[in-house]
């Protein structure tokens, strides 16, 4: 069974995240965080791989594609360097 922190696990959960946060790192890789509560509370969870590692994306488009796999309408915050 997929972890609730994996994209495939998020697809199966009926309640979808309230917001997503895409973070661009100095090495030009991206990571995704999500929250089920008000983003102002700062309670974000990182999207993980099946192995439990933080999932890293080579492009913003790839990260957005994963968000679209979970939900069509999403609030996405972007943090760049």
N, C-alpha and C positions, 0 to 999 in steps of 0.2 A: 504494500500500500504506500502511496506517495505521502511524503511529509507535508504538513500544512504550510510549510515555508517554501516548497517547490511550486513552480508554475503549474504543473499538472495537479498538484494538491489544491491549489487555489481555484482551479477550474471546477473542481468537484464540490467545493463548499458553496452552499446556497447564498450565504451572506457575502457580498463582495466588499473589498476594501473601500473606505471612504476617500482615501487619497493615496497617491504614489509620490515618491521622491526619487528623481534620477540624479545621481551624483557623478560628475566627471572628475576623474583623478588626474594627477600630474602626468601619469604615463599614458594619457589619452584613452584610458579604458573607462567604462561606465559600470555602475552598480545600481540596483533598484532596491528601494525600501518601500514598505506599505504600512498603513495603519487602518484600524477599524474604529478609531475614536477621533475626536477633534485633533487636527494636526498641531494645534497650539500646545497640546499636552506633551508633545515630544516623545510619544510612545511609538516608535517605528521598529519594525522587524525587517531584517534583511532577507532578500530572496536568496535561497540556497540551492545548491545542486543536489543530486541524489546522494552524493558522497558526504554531504553536510558542509561543504565549503561555500563561501560566498560566491554567488554567480557573477561572473564578470563578462561584460559585453564589449566587443570591438567597435561598435558604432551605436549612436543614439537610435538609429532606425531599428536595429535588432532588439534593443530594450523596449521600444514602443511596440514592436510586433508581439513581444511577450505580454505586454499589458493588454493589447487587443485580444489575445487568446483568452484572457480572463474576463474582460468586460469591454463592451463597445464604447460606453460613455464613462470617462474617467477624468478626475482632477489630477494633474501631474505638476509637481513642483520641480524645478530644475536648479541644481547647485553646480556651477562650473568653477573652474579655478582661474 
